[in-house]
Amino acid sequence: MSTDQSLQSGSHRDDQSQTDTSDRDRSYPGDIAHLNGHELIAIDEWLPGTEPSPYEIDLTEGYEYRTRYWRCRKCGQERNRREEFTNPCVDTQPPTALEAGGYSVDEPRTRRALSEDMDVRFASVGPTYEVVSGSGNTYMVDVEAETCTCPDWEQRQPSGGCKHLRRVDLEIRTGITPAPDGTFNR
């Protein structure tokens, strides 16, 4: 094989010449990686000046240069090279209110608790809340006893609670409504 010839096929060269993209606009392979539980993404930055070099001479002619580092989407750690992520990932993201409550948006009662028009009222310190539904009915929810006065709870007693109980619990977890002791969760 001759070293004078290009390794690219003619059609591939034509495709590159037709696209008018600078080095800054191109996508580079290997922008996402998984290593030791880390979910890594490549961050490309263009910095002003010339690229640092161990030599005392300037090897670049540009006024800016591209640098790349890696960031874990889960824990937020950053490293210059992928291989530097040697320790297992520790996910520092706190669970969402849904995850903390053990709820799933795939469950119909949870979806209704999140989407329907309800007004949660906290009148005094204690575990009892008043919920006014979109239909105008008012139900009493006791978060400590995990009960509600709605027909769904009284007839079926669903695991995880009715939509009113879930709504009150989610509003307490997100800090919209005060907890039974009168304080807000943050």
N, C-alpha and C positions, 0 to 999 in steps of 0.2 A: 504494500500500500504506500502510495506516495504521500509525503507530508505536505506537499504543495497544495493539494486539493482541500477544499472546504468539506467539513464533515456534514454540513447541512444539505438537505436536498434542495433542488431549485425551487420547488413550490413553496417550501417553508421560508426561503429567503424572500420570495415575492410577497408572501403574506406580511412579513415584517416591514418591508419597504412601503407597503400600502397603508399600514397603520402609522399615524403620525403621533406617536406617544413618546414622551420623554422618559428618562430613567425614573423620574419622580412619579409618573403615572402607572408604571408597570406593576403587575402583581408578581411577587416572588414566590417560588414554591416553598413549601414547608413553613407556612405562616402560623400553623396550629400544631401543637404537639401535646402528648400526654406522657408524663414521666413521674413515677413515684406518687401517684395520686394527684399530681398537679395538672391543671388544665391550662396549658401555656399558650399565649398568643404573642406573636412577634410585633413589636412596636418599632416602626421606622420613623426616625426624626431627621430632619435636615437642619444642620447646625451651621451658623455663619463661620467663615474663616477657612482654614486649610486643615485637612485631616492630620491628627497627631501622628508622628512618625518617630521611630527610635533613631533615625538618622538626623544629622544636623542640617540637611538640605530639604527644601520644599519639593515634594514629589508631585504635587497636584497643582493644577493651574486654575482651579475653580474658586469661586468666592464662597461656596458652601459645600458641605459634604454630607453624605448619608451615613447614619449610624443606626444600629439595630440592637435592641435589648429585648428581654423576655419578661413577661408579667403573667403571674398565675391569676386566673379569673376567680378562683375560690378564695385564696388567702391574701392576695394582693402583693406577694413578694416579687421583687424584681432582681434579675441577674443579667449579666452581660452575655452569658452563654447558657444554652439549654442544659448542658452537662453539669452545671453548677447547682442544679436542683437535686441534691443528693438525699436530703431528709424527706420523710413522708409529709404530704400536705396536711396542714391542720386548718380546717375550714373555720375561719373566724367570723363568718357571716352568721348572725343570730337567726334562729328560725323565724319564719313569718308567723303572723297570728294564726293563719290556717294550720300550719305545721305544728305550732305549739299546742293548739287545741285538739289536734288529731282529726281535723276535718279535711275533706277532699271536695274540690269543686265538681267532681264527677257525680257526687251524691245530690239528688234533687232538692232535698231540704236545705242543704248548704247553699246551693245556687239560689234558691228562693230567699233565704236569709240575707244573701248579699245583694240581690237585685230588686226585691220588692220594696215598695214604699212603706216604711215603718218609722215610728217616732218612739225612741226609748227615753223614758223619763225617770230621773233619779230625784226623789223628793226628800228623803232623809237617810241618815246613816243606817245601814242594814242591808240584808241580802235581797230585799224585795224591790223589783223594778216594775214600772208600768209601761206596757208596750201598746201603742195605738197603731193598729194595722191600717193598710191602705183602704180597706173596706169600712173603716170607721169603728170597728170593734176594739174594745180595750181589754187586754189580758194582763194578769199579774204573773210575773216570773220570779221565782225564788232561785237564785243562783247557787246557794249552798245546798238546798234540798234537791236541786235540779228538777224543778217542777214548773208547770205552767197551767193556767186555767183554760187554755184553748181546747177545742174538741179533739184535735189531733193527739195532744198529750193525754187527755183524759180517756180516750178510747183505745189508743194504740201503744202509748208509752214507748216511742221509738228509741232505739239505742243512739246515743249522741244527742238526744233531745229534739224537740220540735224546732221549727224555723225561728220562733220567737226567742227561745232559750239560746239558740246558736247566735242569733243577732246580738243579744245582750252580751254574751260571752265575748264575741269578736269585738264589739265596741269597747268593752273593758280592756281587752288585750291591746288594742290599738291606741288607747288613751282618749277616745272620743267621749266616753261616759266614765264617771268615777267608779272605782272599785267599791265594794260594800263598806269599807272603812272610810270612804269619802275622799281618798287620795287618787290621783291619776297615775296610771302606769306609763312609763316612757321607755 
